[in-house]
Amino acid sequence: METQTITINMEKEVIDKLRSQSDNKKGFLGKTISKATKKYLKEKEQEDAKKRLLEILEKGYNMGKIQYKHREELYDRYENSRL
């Protein structure tokens, strides 16, 4: 995977907390930021998919014309097809 160098500004307090948990391993901050960004993007993608699906549900789906008015008509058709 290709990497690219970027410059970001973060609060010193946040950086210090991250470094204190990392044992000062080289590249830890970059890996942590990449992981958090990937998580954010995945959540955003899921949120967008959820919105699209809710729009489809609200719009509704045409299931076709109802051919039977009463449940008994369905049973009659089923029994006649078994004969």
C-alpha positions as CSV (number, residue, x, y, z in Angstrom):
1,M,0.0,0.0,0.0
2,E,1.4,3.4,-1.0
3,T,1.7,6.0,1.7
4,Q,1.7,9.7,1.5
5,T,3.1,12.3,4.0
6,I,0.7,14.9,5.3
7,T,0.9,17.6,8.0
8,I,-1.8,17.9,10.6
9,N,-2.3,20.0,13.6
10,M,-3.5,18.3,16.8
11,E,-3.8,19.4,20.4
12,K,-0.6,18.7,22.3
13,E,-2.6,17.0,25.1
14,V,-3.9,14.4,22.6
15,I,-0.5,13.8,21.1
16,D,1.0,13.3,24.5
17,K,-1.7,10.8,25.6
18,L,-1.1,8.9,22.4
19,R,2.6,8.8,22.8
20,S,2.3,7.7,26.4
21,Q,0.3,4.7,25.3
22,S,2.6,3.8,22.5
23,D,6.0,3.2,24.2
24,N,7.3,5.8,21.6
25,K,7.4,3.3,18.8
26,K,8.3,4.8,15.5
27,G,5.2,5.3,13.2
28,F,2.7,4.8,16.0
29,L,1.0,8.2,15.5
30,G,0.6,7.7,11.8
31,K,-0.8,4.2,12.2
32,T,-3.2,5.3,14.9
33,I,-4.4,8.2,12.7
34,S,-4.8,5.9,9.7
35,K,-6.7,3.4,11.8
36,A,-9.1,6.1,13.2
37,T,-9.6,7.5,9.7
38,K,-10.4,4.1,8.2
39,K,-12.9,3.5,11.0
40,Y,-14.5,6.9,10.4
41,L,-14.8,6.3,6.7
42,K,-16.4,2.9,7.3
43,E,-18.9,4.3,9.7
44,K,-19.7,7.1,7.2
45,E,-20.2,4.6,4.4
46,Q,-22.6,2.6,6.6
47,E,-24.5,5.7,7.6
48,D,-24.9,6.7,3.9
49,A,-26.1,3.2,3.1
50,K,-28.6,3.3,5.9
51,K,-29.9,6.6,4.7
52,R,-30.3,5.3,1.1
53,L,-32.2,2.2,2.4
54,L,-34.5,4.3,4.6
55,E,-35.3,6.4,1.6
56,I,-36.2,3.3,-0.3
57,L,-38.4,2.1,2.5
58,E,-40.2,5.4,2.8
59,K,-40.7,5.6,-0.9
60,G,-42.3,2.1,-0.8
61,Y,-42.3,-0.7,-3.3
62,N,-45.2,-1.6,-5.6
63,M,-45.9,-5.3,-5.0
64,G,-48.4,-5.5,-7.8
65,K,-52.1,-5.7,-7.8
66,I,-53.8,-7.6,-5.0
67,Q,-55.8,-10.4,-6.7
68,Y,-57.6,-11.8,-3.7
69,K,-59.9,-9.9,-1.4
70,H,-60.3,-12.7,1.2
71,R,-58.0,-15.3,2.7
72,E,-60.4,-18.0,1.8
73,E,-59.9,-17.4,-1.9
74,L,-56.2,-18.3,-1.4
75,Y,-57.1,-21.5,0.4
76,D,-59.5,-22.5,-2.3
77,R,-56.9,-21.9,-5.0
78,Y,-54.3,-24.0,-3.1
79,E,-56.7,-26.9,-2.6
80,N,-57.8,-26.9,-6.2
81,S,-54.2,-27.0,-7.4
82,R,-53.5,-30.2,-5.4
83,L,-56.3,-32.1,-7.1
